[in-house]
């Protein structure tokens, strides 16, 4: 360009004011034209120097001008093209960001949906537990189903598979819900959660802003919509963390770290949305200061904040502690128990009511109230965690189906150590099964097992079977009134081996009618049997002979339906009668010691069981109840409606923590003995003419439970 | 009893109904074979046969229990009835010459496995066509228990038969549904019945003619 100007400016040619001569283009000689082109370029005829003036008077040749214009235009064109390109790029970027934003919004929507569904599912579960526990419907405030009903089924399935992650979210949901029930509004929740973040050092933004840089402005402007925003903001926060948790499948340790990074990045980013959101948070806390919250906190913020902080510290500490435990559980350390944190044995519901009352009185400061709810939350949270942990740790699933009997199975006994089960059936036989020898089943999910030995000696239905504590002997009682003693064959025998007459040791005769219950005492090598002839007999197990002792020969207590040894005191035994009575007997003195506080109207008692460690007797009643009695006083400790039909059988796990009950309503229920709540229910066995499950049993050392059905099947769950 | 039977017939479709029906009939009068054999209306024949066979296996346990006391491997080293045939136990990979008591037990156990197996009899409400043939082979093997008991442990057989009429019923059952060929029915049940009907008939032709 300058050259051109130089050429233009080189006014050797005739001084033309406005018209550039033809020769001007080719004039290169003018060295002084270097300064002039600027002037020339600046304007026509503006000349400061003599040179410039000379140059100014230099020709504006038309071609020169045209050329200049052309070049300028070319330059502009180039620049425009560049700008176009840039604009296109920027537009593409904008579109991309739009798309990304939409994606994020969709994600957020999905997560909110999921949360709502989980909430609903949780409410349903609570209602169900409550119904089971109290036999009445639980009246929760709002039980409306989420509007995404079609997806609910899927959600529930997936929630099962994502149990590990979602259970923690469920816990949080529950927290939130309880707080709402207590009366905390979202505003306080927001504030508290922000403070928690500040405490944990997650949000670098909160602390500074709380001093209220723009309190009044924002406050007055947006106070009305603050509360409504809070929920969305809260959701945003929650979803962020939920997304964080979702995104790492394996490492929960990192979830906190990720939360940190997300929040930090938000504070750092220039994202106007995030900043806006954070600003919302700020004025929320400020509105707290301005005392617009319905909780009517005192104006003395300082002390209250302190209290709250402390309360939250406790809470947070508790929560982290629980989190740690939960993580440990997940890693599979079985030894971790929640007993480290003691919880009141009463149900969490009572606590909620307690705190509501406190709220009404309004006397308690918020700190104390928070303290109460902390315990409440912790209780319920842990309760749910323990439930979830238990559920995680042991959800029983059907594994084996034992088919071989021709008629209903009446009794079950597990071998003390081996994975071996013996079933007693109405087809006059007992069969022994080795659970490790399964036949390859094509269709069913559960494996079929074939028996390895069949015990034949009874002349009628076999009603009950027990094994000795070593597993080397077993005893069976039948309709024919005999008790057969057997030497248990080895679990590894060939099913089609030669007959060994030595397997049958002998028969204990004495009863004149069907033997309904048998129990073996390892301590004294004794056998206890109860029969429809009204007597309970004590036998020497190692030496099949006549009975050592006979109780109730005159039937004045009724007909015994079930008998058990008191585990906490082997000299005693407890018997239930078909008229609803339960009696505690001292076997050495052969006297009845105690009559349990049971009513005659309760009907037949199908099974009586002594707790392995506590002095408690548990009974399964015909009137659908399960009742707990104290052995020392005979008082009824607890009674609950357990099933929809008669409860037929009971079993306690070897640790004494869980109770399993089977019933003619085709269901087996697992109960937590601590809070007497149902942990799991499964349906097993078809009903065969009003009868379904006759017996249930736990394996003493392995993780098996078995059920005996009237449909001639036995099922084993792992 | 009549009302109960009516009730059971109504609930026919449920599994185990037929078994209960048969058991009730047997309990009421075990000698009334006709009645026990007669299927209720609309009863599927396959299911009827299957359930009866299960009941037979169940009741044969009683005979096996009695045999256990008397039938020792030293005395009855093989499973025989008459002199002609030795029966090999099919419960093993290759048929084995089990002693009589082992044969009895293995046959009953094997029958239990087969009749309860999910592969051949997945449902108790309808029987697969392909599995009906299995019933015949089970019947044949079960029958040998009767024949061994008859020829070698006569007293036990008689006692048990008088209590349960099991062999009579079984023979009738097998003939009615053609589950076995008549040549195999060597226990002289029918002739004895004819004898009784003729009031101590003059022609005491026993079943020795049949091999």
Interface residues (C-beta under 8 A of the other chain):
Chain A: X403 X404 X405 X406 X407 X427 X428 X429 X441 X442 X443 X444 X448 X450 X451 X454 X456 X457 X458 X459 X495 X496 X498 X499 X501 X504 X686 X688 X689 X711 X712
Chain B: X14 X15 X16 X19 X20 X54 X55 X57 X58 X61 X62 X64 X65 X68 X73 X89 X91 X92 X98 X99 X101 X102 X105 X106 X108 X109 X110 X112 X113 X115 X116 X117 X118 X119 X122
